[in-house]
């Protein structure tokens, strides 16, 4: 069996490894460290949780032990997709390089530029950075990459998902052509393969597991869930999550709950706190100090549940995570591999449960196609408690009779019945007319200029004008009454109506 002492690492590095308690390297470490120490380019592909970080930190420390960095010119560069992963890589360097005098700089967002510039100006043997912040320092003139001897791209496929490929290509162009390049990832997308073919020279390809495979120590399952109603789905889904956690009982020592959207991360975390579950949120919009504090609390066990976006899905080495809950089915199939890889690490057992709503079934099919096996369904047993409990909250709404449309053939009998019952309906019509008269007085009752008993002998011209003004006055008065206005308001043209308008009415009579 291969041991770390067989990998030609420096004595000070071996001493630090021994102090951490590791004796036997993982397959990816045993395959990647020897060619890296020889100065060859390396393309490492292995499922998450297999120790890829040590695969490049250990040989880098051994090779950088000799020499010293100059101001603003780092000797090595490690690119990471997220701040948390970059901070974790920095911790690994501190652990394995404690017996070697190497300087380190961490360039990530959420930290003061001045503090980072001060470290760079003193000289850094190892520069660990996210692409955006690295280019910010370069464009300000505070960083030169012409002295980079070793360049590492960690979680390369995540770089592709986050849109960092143009930045990575630019950073490659700023480094010397003679550099040594190490690529590590759990999956290898076609775009990443194109970059490796462009920037790696005859790399040693170490593929210790089939691409996008999941660990055999992880028990996977998916709950097929459908809400009782669209506006209740989110509430019922959160209730289902809580019931799944309760059903695991003491086996669920701690867990990471992954959501696709940052807004859902906050909502789920608050909901779990409300129901007595110790949970905290972590996503890209939070302050960096808060993110690191939350992550530290979850690592040391003072926080039981970590509700996270995919910012925590890649490369984070958190020991002894018993469960991973996918509150949402990831939109990218590769993200599923990385999410569930937070548990079952280093040969330990882990459990993952995913909630799938009908609209996510296509994404679920993509995941099963990627991992090349069907994820066991446990939908019926887990779905009942959430849906039945939610339906019992409002039983009255479910008992409302539904409106049914009558067939169109019923209209003819209805018309005939209305015709035969016409005499009986007259009194109703008259009573309605009387009600209208009580509500809106006619023009004759409000006009004082003309007595009520005066006979109406008007020409067709005046009749048309009077009929028009009467209708207008009625509508005007009724609208004024509704608005609380003055009932004597004149509506229309009144007596000042032009003669040509009245003449047009005479022609039509």
Secondary structure per residue as TSV (DSSP state, phi and psi in degrees):
chain	resnum	aa	ss	phi	psi
A	1	X	-	360.0	133.1
A	2	X	-	-70.7	138.6
A	3	X	-	-120.0	165.9
A	4	X	G	-61.7	-29.7
A	5	X	G	-68.4	-15.1
A	6	X	G	-90.7	0.6
A	7	X	T	-100.5	9.5
A	8	X	T	64.2	28.3
A	9	X	-	-77.3	157.5
A	10	X	-	-65.7	153.1
A	11	X	H	-61.2	-36.9
A	12	X	H	-69.8	-33.3
A	13	X	H	-70.1	-42.0
A	14	X	H	-63.1	-34.8
A	15	X	H	-64.8	-42.3
A	16	X	H	-66.9	-38.0
A	17	X	H	-64.9	-41.8
A	18	X	H	-63.9	-37.0
A	19	X	H	-66.9	-25.4
A	20	X	H	-79.5	-12.0
A	21	X	T	96.9	3.6
A	22	X	-	-91.6	137.0
A	23	X	-	-122.4	-37.6
A	24	X	S	-109.9	127.3
A	25	X	-	-74.2	154.7
A	26	X	-	-75.7	165.7
A	27	X	H	-55.8	-40.5
A	28	X	H	-69.0	-35.4
A	29	X	H	-68.5	-43.1
A	30	X	H	-66.0	-30.2
A	31	X	H	-86.1	-30.0
A	32	X	H	-93.7	-31.4
A	33	X	H	-66.4	-46.1
A	34	X	H	-59.4	-50.2
A	35	X	H	-65.9	-29.4
A	36	X	H	-67.0	-39.5
A	37	X	H	-67.2	-24.7
A	38	X	T	-79.3	-7.3
A	39	X	T	91.2	9.5
A	40	X	-	-84.1	155.2
A	41	X	-	-71.1	146.0
A	42	X	E	-130.2	134.4
A	43	X	E	-118.3	104.1
A	44	X	E	-104.5	124.4
A	45	X	E	-123.5	118.9
A	46	X	-	-157.8	151.0
A	47	X	-	-63.7	155.6
A	48	X	T	-66.1	149.7
A	49	X	T	86.9	14.8
A	50	X	S	-106.4	7.4
A	51	X	-	89.2	37.0
A	52	X	H	-68.7	-29.7
A	53	X	H	-62.3	-45.1
A	54	X	H	-67.8	-20.2
A	55	X	H	-65.5	-25.7
A	56	X	H	-112.7	-24.9
A	57	X	H	-69.6	-41.1
A	58	X	H	-64.3	-49.0
A	59	X	H	-67.7	-32.0
A	60	X	H	-63.1	-44.3
A	61	X	H	-63.8	-40.7
A	62	X	H	-63.7	-41.1
A	63	X	H	-77.4	-28.9
A	64	X	H	-89.0	-1.9
A	65	X	T	-62.2	-26.5
A	66	X	S	-101.3	129.8
A	67	X	S	108.6	174.8
A	68	X	-	-147.8	142.1
A	69	X	-	-82.1	151.4
A	70	X	B	-98.9	165.2
A	71	X	T	-60.4	134.2
A	72	X	T	62.8	10.0
A	73	X	B	-128.8	85.9
A	74	X	-	-65.7	150.7
A	75	X	S	-89.2	-21.7
A	76	X	E	-144.6	157.9
A	77	X	E	-140.5	131.0
A	78	X	E	-120.8	119.5
A	79	X	E	-100.4	131.9
A	80	X	E	-129.1	148.8
A	81	X	S	-75.9	-28.7
A	82	X	S	-128.3	160.6
A	83	X	H	-64.9	-40.7
A	84	X	H	-63.3	-41.7
A	85	X	H	-67.6	-39.3
A	86	X	H	-62.9	-41.4
A	87	X	H	-65.4	-35.3
A	88	X	H	-68.7	-40.0
A	89	X	H	-62.2	-38.6
A	90	X	H	-63.1	-38.7
A	91	X	H	-64.3	-38.2
A	92	X	H	-63.0	-40.9
A	93	X	H	-64.0	-40.4
A	94	X	H	-62.7	-36.8
A	95	X	H	-70.3	-46.5
A	96	X	H	-89.4	-13.4
A	97	X	T	-109.4	20.1
A	98	X	T	-71.3	-18.0
A	99	X	T	-101.7	5.2
A	100	X	S	-121.3	137.0
A	101	X	-	-83.8	89.1
A	102	X	-	-125.0	141.1
A	103	X	-	-96.8	147.2
A	104	X	E	-134.5	143.6
A	105	X	E	-131.3	136.6
A	106	X	E	-116.5	116.1
A	107	X	E	-112.1	100.4
A	108	X	-	-136.9	162.6
A	109	X	T	-70.3	163.4
A	110	X	T	83.0	2.8
A	111	X	S	-122.2	148.4
A	112	X	-	-59.6	135.7
A	113	X	H	-63.0	-39.3
A	114	X	H	-63.7	-41.1
A	115	X	H	-64.3	-41.0
A	116	X	H	-68.0	-38.7
A	117	X	H	-63.0	-37.7
A	118	X	H	-63.4	-39.6
A	119	X	H	-68.2	-41.2
A	120	X	H	-64.9	-40.0
A	121	X	H	-65.7	-26.4
A	122	X	H	-79.2	-15.2
A	123	X	-	101.3	132.4
A	124	X	-	-131.1	123.5
A	125	X	S	-72.2	-36.9
A	126	X	E	-124.5	122.3
A	127	X	E	-112.8	118.5
A	128	X	E	-112.9	125.7
A	129	X	E	-153.2	158.8
A	130	X	E	-91.6	149.8
A	131	X	H	-58.0	-41.3
A	132	X	H	-63.3	-49.0
A	133	X	H	-68.5	-33.7
A	134	X	H	-61.1	-46.6
A	135	X	H	-67.9	-30.8
A	136	X	H	-61.6	-45.6
A	137	X	H	-65.9	-38.5
A	138	X	H	-65.0	-44.9
A	139	X	H	-66.4	-24.8
A	140	X	T	-82.4	-3.0
A	141	X	T	82.5	11.8
A	142	X	-	-95.9	6.5
A	143	X	-	-147.6	137.0
A	144	X	B	-123.1	133.4
A	145	X	-	-107.8	13.8
A	146	X	T	-75.8	-10.3
A	147	X	T	-103.3	10.8
A	148	X	-	-72.8	123.2
A	149	X	-	-99.1	-34.2
A	150	X	E	-128.3	129.8
A	151	X	E	-126.0	130.3
A	152	X	E	-121.3	133.9
A	153	X	E	-115.1	109.6
A	154	X	E	-97.5	140.8
A	155	X	S	52.5	60.0
A	156	X	H	-62.8	-36.6
A	157	X	H	-69.0	-29.7
A	158	X	H	-67.0	-33.8
A	159	X	H	-58.9	-39.7
A	160	X	H	-65.3	-45.1
A	161	X	H	-63.3	-35.0
A	162	X	T	-87.8	3.4
A	163	X	T	79.3	23.6
A	164	X	-	-89.7	-1.6
A	165	X	H	-58.1	-46.0
A	166	X	H	-59.8	-38.4
A	167	X	H	-65.9	-40.7
A	168	X	H	-64.8	-41.7
A	169	X	H	-62.2	-37.7
A	170	X	H	-68.8	-41.4
A	171	X	H	-63.5	-39.7
A	172	X	H	-59.3	-39.3
A	173	X	H	-68.5	-20.2
A	174	X	H	-88.9	-10.5
A	175	X	S	-98.2	159.8
A	176	X	-	-64.5	148.7
A	177	X	T	-67.6	-24.1
A	178	X	T	-86.6	5.7
A	179	X	-	-64.9	161.6
A	180	X	E	-97.5	132.5
A	181	X	E	-119.2	132.3
A	182	X	E	-122.6	123.9
A	183	X	E	-113.6	131.7
A	184	X	E	-135.1	137.7
A	185	X	E	-165.4	160.6
A	186	X	S	-88.3	-25.5
A	187	X	-	-130.9	159.0
A	188	X	-	-131.2	94.3
A	189	X	-	-74.3	159.0
A	190	X	H	-57.7	-36.7
A	191	X	H	-66.5	-38.9
A	192	X	H	-65.3	-39.5
A	193	X	H	-63.5	-35.0
A	194	X	H	-63.5	-40.7
A	195	X	H	-67.6	-40.8
A	196	X	H	-63.8	-37.5
A	197	X	H	-67.2	-27.5
A	198	X	H	-82.6	-41.1
A	199	X	H	-110.1	-8.0
A	200	X	-	-104.8	139.7
A	201	X	S	-109.3	110.3
A	202	X	S	45.3	59.7
A	203	X	-	-73.0	152.8
A	204	X	E	-82.9	112.5
A	205	X	E	-91.1	116.0
A	206	X	E	-113.2	110.3
A	207	X	E	-123.8	96.3
A	208	X	-	-86.3	-10.5
A	209	X	S	-149.4	154.3
A	210	X	-	-58.3	143.5
A	211	X	T	-56.8	138.8
A	212	X	T	62.1	33.1
A	213	X	-	-91.6	155.6
A	214	X	-	-108.9	154.5
A	215	X	-	-67.5	142.2
A	216	X	T	-72.1	-14.5
A	217	X	T	-83.6	-1.7
A	218	X	E	-100.1	126.2
A	219	X	E	-90.1	118.2
A	220	X	E	-109.1	147.1
A	221	X	E	-157.7	159.3
A	222	X	E	-135.5	137.0
A	223	X	E	-101.5	118.6
A	224	X	E	-85.2	110.6
A	225	X	-	-121.1	138.4
A	226	X	-	-135.3	123.0
A	227	X	-	-68.8	153.8
A	228	X	S	-67.5	-30.5
A	229	X	S	-152.2	156.4
A	230	X	G	-62.9	-40.5
A	231	X	G	-76.1	-9.0
A	232	X	G	-104.1	-6.4
A	233	X	H	-59.7	-44.7
A	234	X	H	-64.6	-43.4
A	235	X	H	-64.1	-44.2
A	236	X	H	-67.6	-32.6
A	237	X	H	-68.2	-40.6
A	238	X	H	-66.0	-36.4
A	239	X	H	-66.2	-37.7
A	240	X	H	-63.1	-41.2
A	241	X	H	-59.6	-44.7
A	242	X	H	-64.4	-38.7
A	243	X	H	-67.4	-34.0
A	244	X	H	-66.8	-40.0
A	245	X	H	-64.7	-42.3
A	246	X	H	-66.4	-35.9
A	247	X	H	-67.4	-26.6
A	248	X	H	-74.7	-23.8
A	249	X	G	62.4	-136.9
A	250	X	G	-71.1	-17.3
A	251	X	G	-63.5	-27.8
A	252	X	-	-87.3	84.7
A	253	X	S	-71.5	-44.1
A	254	X	-	-154.8	166.2
A	255	X	E	-159.5	153.4
A	256	X	E	-110.8	128.8
A	257	X	E	-108.2	116.2
A	258	X	E	-97.5	133.7
A	259	X	-	-122.7	152.6
A	260	X	S	-77.6	-33.4
A	261	X	S	-112.1	145.5
A	262	X	H	-64.0	-36.6
A	263	X	H	-62.9	-39.2
A	264	X	H	-68.0	-30.8
A	265	X	H	-59.4	-48.2
A	266	X	H	-65.1	-42.8
A	267	X	H	-64.8	-45.5
A	268	X	H	-65.1	-40.8
A	269	X	H	-62.8	-43.9
A	270	X	H	-65.4	-38.8
A	271	X	H	-63.8	-41.9
A	272	X	H	-66.3	-39.3
A	273	X	H	-62.3	-40.8
A	274	X	H	-59.3	-35.2
A	275	X	T	-98.9	22.0
A	276	X	T	85.0	13.3
A	277	X	-	-98.7	130.6
A	278	X	-	-75.2	99.8
A	279	X	E	-137.1	153.8
A	280	X	E	-145.4	153.3
A	281	X	E	-99.8	150.1
A	282	X	E	-146.0	123.4
A	283	X	-	-157.9	177.1
A	284	X	T	-68.9	-19.2
A	285	X	T	-84.8	-9.5
A	286	X	S	-80.2	157.0
A	287	X	-	-62.8	143.0
A	288	X	H	-60.5	-39.8
A	289	X	H	-63.8	-38.1
A	290	X	H	-67.1	-40.0
A	291	X	H	-62.5	-44.8
A	292	X	H	-68.0	-36.2
A	293	X	H	-66.7	-43.2
A	294	X	H	-63.1	-42.5
A	295	X	H	-65.2	-38.6
A	296	X	H	-65.8	-38.9
A	297	X	H	-65.7	-36.6
A	298	X	H	-71.0	-35.9
A	299	X	H	-65.8	-43.9
A	300	X	H	-83.7	0.1
A	301	X	T	91.5	-1.4
A	302	X	S	-76.7	-14.5
A	303	X	-	-119.8	129.0
A	304	X	-	-88.4	-41.2
A	305	X	E	-120.5	130.7
A	306	X	E	-114.6	112.2
A	307	X	E	-94.4	119.7
A	308	X	E	-138.8	156.3
A	309	X	-	-89.0	-171.8
A	310	X	G	-70.9	1.0
A	311	X	G	-64.3	-23.4
A	312	X	G	-103.6	9.6
A	313	X	S	-88.9	-18.3
A	314	X	S	-113.2	121.5
A	315	X	S	74.2	-8.2
A	316	X	-	-71.2	124.3
A	317	X	-	-98.8	91.3
A	318	X	-	-110.7	110.8
A	319	X	T	-70.6	151.3
A	320	X	T	59.7	42.7
A	321	X	-	-85.6	114.4
A	322	X	-	-79.1	-34.4
A	323	X	E	-136.7	149.4
A	324	X	E	-129.1	124.6
A	325	X	E	-110.0	122.7
A	326	X	E	-92.5	96.3
A	327	X	S	-62.3	-32.4
A	328	X	S	-123.0	149.0
A	329	X	-	-73.8	123.2
A	330	X	-	-61.2	141.6
A	331	X	S	-72.2	-25.9
A	332	X	S	-106.6	126.1
A	333	X	H	-60.4	-34.6
A	334	X	H	-63.1	-29.8
A	335	X	H	-64.5	-28.4
A	336	X	H	-62.6	-42.0
A	337	X	H	-60.7	-42.6
A	338	X	H	-73.5	-37.9
A	339	X	H	-61.2	-52.6
A	340	X	H	-72.2	-14.5
A	341	X	T	-72.0	-4.3
A	342	X	T	-73.5	-16.2
A	343	X	S	-116.6	168.4
A	344	X	S	64.3	32.9
A	345	X	G	-86.2	149.5
A	346	X	G	55.1	40.2
A	347	X	G	82.3	0.7
A	348	X	-	-81.8	159.9
A	349	X	-	-84.2	148.1
A	350	X	E	-148.0	163.5
A	351	X	E	-130.9	134.7
A	352	X	E	-128.7	137.1
A	353	X	E	-131.5	131.8
A	354	X	E	-120.8	139.6
A	355	X	E	-100.9	125.4
A	356	X	E	-122.3	121.0
A	357	X	-	-93.6	163.6
A	358	X	G	-53.7	-37.4
A	359	X	G	-71.7	-12.6
A	360	X	G	-100.2	6.8
A	361	X	H	-65.6	-30.1
A	362	X	H	-67.1	-41.6
A	363	X	H	-64.9	-36.0
A	364	X	H	-63.2	-40.6
A	365	X	H	-63.7	-37.2
A	366	X	H	-63.7	-39.6
A	367	X	H	-64.9	-45.4
A	368	X	H	-65.6	-32.5
A	369	X	H	-68.4	-35.5
A	370	X	H	-72.3	-46.9
A	371	X	H	-83.5	-7.4
A	372	X	T	62.3	37.1
A	373	X	S	-161.3	156.2
A	374	X	-	-85.7	132.9
A	375	X	-	-82.9	127.3
A	376	X	-	-58.6	136.2
A	377	X	B	-90.9	137.4
A	378	X	-	-132.3	35.9
A	379	X	H	-67.9	-46.8
A	380	X	H	-65.3	-42.6
A	381	X	H	-68.3	-36.1
A	382	X	H	-87.7	-19.5
A	383	X	H	-80.4	-31.3
A	384	X	H	-60.1	-48.9
A	385	X	H	-57.5	-39.3
A	386	X	H	-71.7	-46.2
A	387	X	H	-73.0	-41.6
A	388	X	H	-67.7	-39.5
A	389	X	H	-65.0	-38.4
A	390	X	H	-72.0	-34.0
A	391	X	H	-69.1	-30.0
A	392	X	G	-74.3	-10.6
A	393	X	G	-67.8	-35.5
A	394	X	G	-132.9	72.6
A	395	X	H	-70.6	-26.1
A	396	X	H	-63.7	-35.0
A	397	X	H	-68.3	-31.5
A	398	X	H	-74.5	-19.5
A	399	X	T	-91.0	0.0
A	400	X	S	-65.2	132.5
A	401	X	-	-67.7	142.8
A	402	X	-	-86.3	143.2
A	403	X	-	-73.9	131.8
A	404	X	-	-116.3	136.3
A	405	X	-	-86.6	130.3
A	406	X	-	-75.6	150.5
A	407	X	-	-65.4	150.2
A	408	X	T	-64.4	-21.4
A	409	X	T	-68.3	-16.8
A	410	X	H	-77.2	-10.2
A	411	X	H	-68.3	-37.2
A	412	X	H	-65.7	-50.4
A	413	X	H	-58.5	-34.7
A	414	X	H	-65.6	-38.5
A	415	X	H	-67.0	-40.6
A	416	X	H	-64.2	-41.3
A	417	X	H	-63.5	-37.4
A	418	X	H	-66.0	-35.7
A	419	X	H	-68.8	-40.2
A	420	X	H	-71.1	-28.4
A	421	X	T	-96.4	18.7
A	422	X	H	-61.4	-44.4
A	423	X	H	-60.7	-37.0
A	424	X	H	-70.3	-24.2
A	425	X	H	-87.0	-9.1
A	426	X	H	-63.0	-47.3
A	427	X	H	-56.2	-35.8
A	428	X	H	-64.0	-41.1
A	429	X	H	-64.5	-41.0
A	430	X	H	-64.5	-42.0
A	431	X	H	-63.3	-35.6
A	432	X	H	-65.8	-40.3
A	433	X	H	-63.7	-40.5
A	434	X	H	-63.5	-39.7
A	435	X	H	-62.1	-38.6
A	436	X	H	-65.2	-40.1
A	437	X	H	-63.8	-38.3
A	438	X	H	-66.1	-35.6
A	439	X	H	-74.7	-42.7
A	440	X	S	-125.3	100.8
A	441	X	-	-58.8	147.5
A	442	X	-	-76.1	171.9
A	443	X	H	-66.1	-33.4
A	444	X	H	-67.6	-34.3
A	445	X	H	-74.3	-19.7
A	446	X	H	-103.9	-9.8
A	447	X	-	-92.7	118.2
A	448	X	S	-89.3	-17.6
A	449	X	S	-69.9	-31.8
A	450	X	S	-111.4	128.0
A	451	X	-	-69.1	155.9
A	452	X	T	-71.8	-32.6
A	453	X	T	-86.4	3.8
A	454	X	S	-72.6	128.0
A	455	X	-	-67.7	145.5
A	456	X	-	-94.9	104.7
A	457	X	-	-122.1	95.1
A	458	X	-	-124.9	154.8
A	459	X	-	-76.6	170.9
A	460	X	H	-61.1	-31.9
A	461	X	H	-65.7	-50.0
A	462	X	H	-69.1	-32.0
A	463	X	H	-64.4	-43.2
A	464	X	H	-65.5	-37.3
A	465	X	H	-70.9	-41.4
A	466	X	H	-65.4	-42.0
A	467	X	H	-61.5	-39.5
A	468	X	H	-66.8	-47.2
A	469	X	H	-68.0	-32.1
A	470	X	H	-63.5	-45.1
A	471	X	H	-63.1	-42.4
A	472	X	H	-65.9	-39.5
A	473	X	H	-66.9	-36.7
A	474	X	H	-61.6	-49.2
A	475	X	H	-64.5	-36.8
A	476	X	H	-65.4	-44.8
A	477	X	H	-66.5	-41.0
A	478	X	H	-64.0	-39.0
A	479	X	H	-68.4	-34.1
A	480	X	H	-69.0	-36.1
A	481	X	H	-65.2	-40.5
A	482	X	H	-63.8	-35.6
A	483	X	H	-89.5	-4.7
A	484	X	T	76.0	25.1
A	485	X	-	-90.2	-165.6
A	486	X	-	-87.1	129.5
A	487	X	T	-74.7	-19.3
A	488	X	T	-85.6	14.0
A	489	X	-	-69.0	136.2
A	490	X	-	-83.2	129.0
A	491	X	-	-113.6	137.3
A	492	X	S	82.6	-154.5
A	493	X	S	-87.4	-19.6
A	494	X	G	64.0	-142.3
A	495	X	G	-76.6	-9.2
A	496	X	G	-93.0	19.2
A	497	X	-	-65.5	130.6
A	498	X	-	-61.0	149.5
A	499	X	H	-68.3	-30.2
A	500	X	H	-68.7	-26.1
A	501	X	H	-72.4	-44.3
A	502	X	H	-63.1	-37.1
A	503	X	H	-63.1	-36.3
A	504	X	H	-64.8	-30.8
A	505	X	H	-71.4	-37.5
A	506	X	H	-63.3	-37.8
A	507	X	H	-64.2	-29.8
A	508	X	H	-85.1	-22.2
A	509	X	-	-67.7	360.0
